[in-house]
Structure formats: C-alpha cells, structure tokens
Amino acid sequence: MRRTLTLILFLTAALAAGARARYDTTYIRRPEGKWLIRTRTEVGGGATRIMTAYSGDLYQLDIAGNTKIRQHIGFGYKNLILGIGINISGKKVGWDTALRALGNRFGIEVFISGNHIHSGKFTVNGEGTPLEPGAYRQTSLNGRFYHAFNGRKFSMPAVLTQGFRQHRSAGSAMLTLATSMLWLTRKLWNDEQLPLYRHYYGFTGLGGGYGYNWVPSPKWLLHLSLTENIGVPWGRSTIKKQKINTPILGPGFLTAGRAAVFFYPGTWYFGLSATAEHYIAPDMGSPYGVASLDIRGQLSVGVRF
C-alpha cells in the first residue's frame, strides 16, 4: 500500500512538472481568465459483488453504498485548483479525496475513498442473508492514467478541469493504464453469522480507447469517450480467521465511459456530465470472481476572471 501510494505520487509530480506541452492554438487555447471559482454538485453510487470459497462452502457478497450527493467548491489559478466537498445527502456515505495532474497529452488521476455500506446480502451455498447497514467498511484506491495521441488538437482537461478550451472539433485515440484496489472489513456480527471477515482485491490493466470533443459553435462543447483496460486481477480473503488466496483464473476487464456537455456564456461555463466504470473478473469456472459498477453524474458552474 505504501509503495503503491509513493509510486502514484511520484508519477503525479512528474506529470505535473512536464505538463507544459505544445498544442495547436487553432484547436486548443487557454481560457482568458487566470483565476477560477467553481462549484460542482455530484451524485453517485455503486455496487460490488464478490465470490469466494472456503472449506467446501461457496460465498457470495453483494453490497451497495448510499447514494452520494456532494457539493464541491473550488478556487484556482491557471491549472492549480484546490477544492473541498461537503456531503449534502443527509446520510452517512463516507469520504473521498482526489489528486489530479491533467494535460492534453498525459494525465493521471488518483482517488482514495471510504464508503459506508448501506445494504447488501451474504449468500452461503445459495442461501442468502440480508446485511445490516454498516456491516462492512469499504476503502478503495484507484489510479487512472491516459496518453492522448492527438494531444496537440484534442483536450481532455477541457472536459475534466476547464484548464483549456476546445475551439474546434477534434478526437484522439488514447492509451490508458488503470489500477484499482479495494479493502472490505466486517464491522458488525461475528464469524458464525458472517464468516467473511475481510476481503481484498486488486487489478492492474493496460488498454485504450477513443475520445471526441465536438464544438458545434463557439459556446458549446460536447464530449464522448470510451476506454477498455484488460489486466491481471488478484485477491485474498480472511474467512473464519483463516487467510486464503482467491486466485482468479482469467483476466480482469475495466470499461469506462464519459459523456459531457458544456455551455460558455462569456467568462462563465455551465456543464453536465456522467461517468460510468464497470469492472469484472469472471470466475472462469472457479469459485472466485469480482464485479463492480460505479456511476456518477455532475452539474458544474464556474467563472474565470
């Protein structure tokens, strides 16, 4: 865990230091204002399924977190933006933080979060038992890296951070690298009621996809992107005080999609976006497998001066 965080932070710093790259100002330009004030309302949720086995018993854990509704407020100068998020859902949903260094050619995003598990079901040999809210605590670490081959004309920061403005339509093939790690720890019940005390799974994959920024007029930007990562999954469980490996025979697949629309009246901008990530490591005939889905929607408003 410590080595992984150190590597991610080193890559982030390296990318930030080399973020200045040449670009075609016919297609991409810096916003006129250097200072930025923005606010974002984000709604999101997710679910996870884990399959494992021990001593002849087959276990399946289906869990879902509360729907997150957060209000983010940010203030920045050029590409350096600091922000905080406030939970406005009225429920215990957990916490999250993010670190981003995004350029037109290269970008990296690191997300660390802890979620309150709201509902779920634990199944033993086909017989399911509903879980109490808070039965498990979930902590996750996700890293996402992209390289846009047409970064001279296509800008991902124009969608993700508003650090650039896309002035003419352009698209780009992308090379991507993704890593995900998730820890589940039981907080309620005991080994007899809920034998799965702890579960950890990870994934590292390489892939690619395509993104396109369509500029139908100077005041509008529409974005679509889709990427696929294929890689190696791994995991382990603690069941009835016994630590066991949970070998997954086949590869893991992480599919990510993004859609967004932005409107620019003067120095202001208004945006609406949606993202979805689906991860699956199929059982391939073994008793071990993982699947998860994360969906987020975001409404953003900002002004540069």
Disulfide bonds with the S-S distance in Angstrom:
none
